[in-house]
């Protein structure tokens, strides 16, 4: 797997873009290769769970994280388009409360690496989208936390055309200043 790595304004959050081989038959790319991924991020990680989310236009999920047993997430979209967002939730970080957003789509094949210590969210920009992500830790409902997607302190610029579709849990999430965060 050959992959282009793009850094972001948040240390450790990376955009990965695989080489795609195209001919008259279609295209091929490696969506994951452990050796190439370790080289790209400069660390060895073990993924323990794969998740697949299908959502319709204007669905907004997040900002999610696990305070105990935090997850690193490698996120990609197999069909459709999303704005994928990482938020630094480490109080000791120089970029605490800052965010980066990247458009991920089935066409651009980009992936976003969201290390432990960051919150993750996305909003669907197309009629529907299939979001796939690998995690470095299992999901534990008792440890799951969220920060309000519209927290003005964070100031994520969501491409809203009206109100987003959010879960009751995400609508009731606390503001950053009241959330159970990382040190």
For each residue, the residues with C-beta under 8 A, 3 or more apart:
1: 18 19 30 32 33 35 36 37
2: 18 19 36
3: 16 17 18 19 33 36 37 40
4: 16 17 18 19
5: 14 15 16 40
6: 14 15 16 17
7: 14
8: 13 14 15 86 100 102
9: 95 98 100
10: 13 86 88 95 98 99 100 118
11: 93 94 95
12: 41 113 115 117 118
13: 8 10 86 100 112 113 114 115 118
14: 5 6 7 8 40 41 112 113
15: 5 6 8 102 110 111 112 113
16: 3 4 5 6 37 40 74 110 111 112 113
17: 3 4 6 108 109 110 111
18: 1 2 3 4 29 30 31 109 111
19: 1 2 3 4 29
20: 27 28 29 109
21: 27 28 29
22: 26 27 28
23: 26 27
24:
25:
26: 22 23
27: 20 21 22 23
28: 20 21 22
29: 18 19 20 21 109
30: 1 18 33 36
31: 18 76 109 111
32: 1 37 74 134
33: 1 3 30 36 37
34: 37 38
35: 1 38 39
36: 1 2 3 30 33 39 40
37: 1 3 16 32 33 34 40 41 45 74
38: 34 35 41 42 43 44 45
39: 35 36 42
40: 3 5 14 16 36 37 113
41: 12 14 37 38 45 113 115
42: 38 39
43: 38
44: 38
45: 37 38 41 72 136
46: 136
47: 50 74 134 135 136
48: 135 136 137 138
49: 134 135 137 138 139
50: 47 132 133 134 135
51: 132 133 134 135 139
52: 130 131 132
53: 61 130 131 132 133
54: 128 129 130 131
55: 59 61 124 128 129 131
56: 59 124 127 128 165
57: 124 125 126 127 128
58: 123 124 160 161 162 163 164 165
59: 55 56 123 124 164 165 166
60: 121 122 123 124 149 158 164 165 166 170
61: 53 55 64 121 122 123 166 167 170
62: 85 119 120 121 122 146 149 170
63: 85 87 119 120 121 146 147 148 149 151 154 173
64: 61 119 120 121 144 145 146
65: 70 71 89 118 119 120 144 145 146 147
66: 69 70 71 137 139 140 143 144 145
67: 70 143 145 180 181 182
68: 140 143
69: 66 137 138 140 143
70: 65 66 67 116 117 137 182
71: 65 66 116 135 136 137 139
72: 45 113 114 115 116 135 136 137
73: 112 113 114 120 133 134 135 136
74: 16 32 37 47 111 112 113 114 133 134
75: 84 104 111 112 113 114 120 122 131 132 133
76: 31 104 109 110 111 112 131 132 133
77: 80 81 82 84 104 105 106 129 130 131 132
78: 106 130 132
79: 106 128 129 130
80: 77 105 106 124 125 126 127 128 129 130
81: 77 103 104 105 106 107 124 125 126 129
82: 77 103 104 105 122 123 124 125 126 129 131
83: 101 102 103 122 123 125 158 159
84: 75 77 101 102 103 104 112 120 121 122 131
85: 62 63 99 100 101 102 120 121 122 123 156
86: 8 10 13 99 100 112 114 118 119 120
87: 63 97 98 99 118 119 120 121 147 154 156
88: 10 93 95 96 97 98 99 117 118
89: 65 96 97 117 118 119 147 176 179 181 182
90: 93 96 117 118 181 182 183
91: 96 181 182 183
92: 96 183
93: 11 88 90 96 117
94: 11
95: 9 10 11 88 98
96: 88 89 90 91 92 93
97: 87 88 89 153 154 176
98: 9 10 87 88 95 154
99: 10 85 86 87 88 154 155 156
100: 8 9 10 13 85 86
101: 83 84 85 156 157
102: 8 15 83 84 85 110 112
103: 81 82 83 84 108 110 125
104: 75 76 77 81 82 84 108 110 111 112 122 131
105: 77 80 81 82 108 109 110 126
106: 77 78 79 80 81 109 130
107: 81
108: 17 103 104 105
109: 17 18 20 29 31 76 105 106
110: 15 16 17 76 102 103 104 105
111: 15 16 17 18 31 74 75 76 104
112: 13 14 15 16 73 74 75 76 84 86 102 104
113: 12 13 14 15 16 40 41 72 73 74 75
114: 13 72 73 74 75 86 118 120
115: 12 13 41 72 118
116: 70 71 72 136 137
117: 12 70 88 89 90 93 182
118: 10 12 13 65 86 87 88 89 90 114 115
119: 62 63 64 65 86 87 89 146 147
120: 62 63 64 65 73 75 84 85 86 87 114
121: 60 61 62 63 64 84 85 87 149 156
122: 60 61 62 75 82 83 84 85 104 131
123: 58 59 60 61 82 83 85 158 159 164
124: 55 56 57 58 59 60 80 81 82 128 129
125: 57 80 81 82 83 103 129 159
126: 57 80 81 82 105 129
127: 56 57 80
128: 54 55 56 57 79 80 124
129: 54 55 77 79 80 81 82 124 125 126
130: 52 53 54 77 78 79 80 106
131: 52 53 54 55 75 76 77 82 84 104 122
132: 50 51 52 53 75 76 77 78
133: 50 51 53 73 74 75 76
134: 32 47 49 50 51 73 74
135: 47 48 49 50 51 71 72 73 138 139
136: 45 46 47 48 71 72 73 116
137: 48 49 66 69 70 71 72 116 140
138: 48 49 69 135
139: 49 51 66 71 135 144
140: 66 68 69 137 143 144
141: 144
142:
143: 66 67 68 69 140
144: 64 65 66 139 140 141
145: 64 65 66 67 179 180
146: 62 63 64 65 119 169 170 173 174 179
147: 63 65 87 89 119 151 154 173 174 175 176 179
148: 63 151 170 173 174 175 176
149: 60 62 63 121 156 158 164 166 170 173
150: 156 158
151: 63 147 148 154 155 156 175 176
152: 155
153: 97 175 176 177
154: 63 87 97 98 99 147 151 176
155: 99 151 152
156: 85 87 99 101 121 149 150 151
157: 101
158: 60 83 123 149 150 164
159: 83 123 125
160: 58 163 164
161: 58
162: 58
163: 58 160
164: 58 59 60 123 149 158 160
165: 56 58 59 60
166: 59 60 61 149 170 171
167: 61 170 171
168: 171 172
169: 146 172 173
170: 60 61 62 146 148 149 166 167 173
171: 166 167 168
172: 168 169
173: 63 146 147 148 149 169 170 179
174: 146 147 148 178 179
175: 147 148 151 153 178 179
176: 89 97 147 148 151 153 154 179 181
177: 153
178: 174 175
179: 89 145 146 147 173 174 175 176
180: 67 145
181: 67 89 90 91 176
182: 67 70 89 90 91 117
183: 90 91 92
